[in-house]
Amino acid sequence: MTNTRKKKNEQLGMDSGTASYRLVKDLLFNYIYDAGIVCYRCGGELSREDFSIEHKECWLDSDDPVGLFFDLKNIAYSHKSCNYKAKRKRQPIYSIEEIKKRDKESRKRHWTPEKRREHYLRTGN
């Protein structure tokens, strides 16, 4: 670590990179608040602690991921919880065969012979 960076960290009481991130987040939230921007998903008022930046249209696996990622018209602000809920709904759709295969692999990892025996002795199944 350079002397300058060490001095900045000491004077700020935190890593200077963390301080820069906080400053950018504060500036961005100030803009959002002053502009009266509300959550893209639910229309609720945003707070500094719970706002996030999201892409309206998912860029991942799109025809033009770089273009869609950096397209400012594709950017919106939302509550973190609204953003995360929307992401969960975009989970990939698996075929029945894939689901069965994943389930079988999961059971193999979690059900050792000892666990199967314990379960059998406890439940009779």
KATAJO-V562217 format. One record per pair of residues at least 12 apart in sequence whose ideal C-beta (glycine too) atoms are under 10 Angstrom apart, sorted by sequence separation. I is the first residue (numbers start at 0). J is the second residue. D is the distance in Angstrom with one decimal. If there is no record, write none. Layout:
i->I j->J d->D
i->I j->J d->D
This chain:
i->3 j->15 d->9.1
i->4 j->16 d->9.0
i->7 j->19 d->9.8
i->32 j->44 d->9.0
i->38 j->50 d->8.0
i->39 j->51 d->9.8
i->55 j->67 d->9.5
i->58 j->70 d->8.2
i->61 j->73 d->10.0
i->32 j->45 d->7.6
i->38 j->51 d->9.5
i->39 j->52 d->9.9
i->40 j->53 d->8.3
i->54 j->67 d->7.0
i->0 j->14 d->9.8
i->31 j->45 d->6.0
i->32 j->46 d->8.9
i->36 j->50 d->8.8
i->39 j->53 d->6.8
i->54 j->68 d->7.0
i->56 j->70 d->8.6
i->31 j->46 d->9.9
i->32 j->47 d->8.2
i->38 j->53 d->9.9
i->55 j->70 d->9.2
i->58 j->73 d->7.2
i->31 j->47 d->8.9
i->39 j->55 d->7.0
i->54 j->70 d->8.4
i->56 j->72 d->9.7
i->57 j->73 d->9.5
i->28 j->45 d->7.6
i->55 j->72 d->8.2
i->56 j->73 d->5.5
i->28 j->46 d->8.1
i->29 j->47 d->8.7
i->32 j->50 d->9.3
i->55 j->73 d->5.2
i->28 j->47 d->4.5
i->31 j->50 d->6.4
i->54 j->73 d->5.3
i->55 j->74 d->7.3
i->56 j->75 d->10.0
i->27 j->47 d->9.3
i->28 j->48 d->9.2
i->53 j->73 d->9.3
i->54 j->74 d->6.6
i->55 j->75 d->5.1
i->31 j->52 d->9.7
i->53 j->74 d->7.4
i->54 j->75 d->7.6
i->25 j->47 d->7.1
i->28 j->50 d->6.2
i->52 j->74 d->6.2
i->53 j->75 d->5.5
i->55 j->77 d->9.7
i->24 j->47 d->7.3
i->27 j->50 d->8.2
i->52 j->75 d->7.7
i->53 j->76 d->7.4
i->24 j->48 d->10.0
i->51 j->75 d->9.5
i->52 j->76 d->6.2
i->53 j->77 d->5.3
i->27 j->52 d->8.0
i->51 j->76 d->7.2
i->52 j->77 d->8.3
i->53 j->78 d->9.9
i->21 j->47 d->10.0
i->24 j->50 d->8.7
i->50 j->76 d->5.6
i->51 j->77 d->5.9
i->53 j->79 d->9.4
i->50 j->77 d->7.3
i->51 j->78 d->7.1
i->49 j->77 d->9.2
i->50 j->78 d->6.8
i->51 j->79 d->4.6
i->53 j->81 d->8.4
i->54 j->82 d->9.5
i->57 j->85 d->9.2
i->49 j->78 d->5.1
i->50 j->79 d->7.3
i->51 j->80 d->9.0
i->53 j->82 d->4.6
i->57 j->86 d->8.6
i->48 j->78 d->9.9
i->49 j->79 d->5.2
i->51 j->81 d->8.3
i->52 j->82 d->8.4
i->53 j->83 d->9.5
i->55 j->85 d->9.7
i->59 j->89 d->8.8
i->45 j->76 d->6.2
i->48 j->79 d->8.7
i->49 j->80 d->7.1
i->50 j->81 d->10.0
i->51 j->82 d->4.7
i->54 j->85 d->10.0
i->60 j->91 d->9.1
i->45 j->77 d->7.7
i->46 j->78 d->8.5
i->49 j->81 d->9.2
i->50 j->82 d->9.2
i->51 j->83 d->8.3
i->53 j->85 d->7.3
i->57 j->89 d->5.9
i->45 j->78 d->6.6
i->49 j->82 d->9.7
i->53 j->86 d->8.4
i->43 j->77 d->9.0
i->44 j->78 d->9.3
i->45 j->79 d->9.8
i->39 j->74 d->9.3
i->40 j->75 d->8.2
i->42 j->77 d->9.9
i->43 j->78 d->6.5
i->39 j->75 d->3.6
i->40 j->76 d->9.7
i->41 j->77 d->7.6
i->45 j->81 d->9.9
i->38 j->75 d->8.6
i->39 j->76 d->6.1
i->40 j->77 d->4.8
i->41 j->78 d->6.8
i->38 j->76 d->7.0
i->39 j->77 d->4.6
i->40 j->78 d->7.1
i->43 j->81 d->8.0
i->36 j->75 d->8.8
i->37 j->76 d->8.1
i->38 j->77 d->4.7
i->39 j->78 d->9.2
i->41 j->80 d->9.0
i->42 j->81 d->9.7
i->36 j->76 d->5.4
i->37 j->77 d->9.1
i->38 j->78 d->5.1
i->40 j->80 d->9.0
i->41 j->81 d->5.3
i->36 j->77 d->9.9
i->37 j->78 d->9.7
i->40 j->81 d->3.6
i->34 j->76 d->9.6
i->38 j->80 d->9.5
i->39 j->81 d->7.6
i->40 j->82 d->7.1
i->38 j->81 d->5.6
i->39 j->82 d->8.5
i->41 j->84 d->9.5
i->38 j->82 d->8.9
i->40 j->84 d->7.6
i->31 j->76 d->5.7
i->40 j->85 d->6.2
i->30 j->76 d->9.8
i->39 j->85 d->9.2
i->28 j->76 d->9.2
i->27 j->76 d->8.7
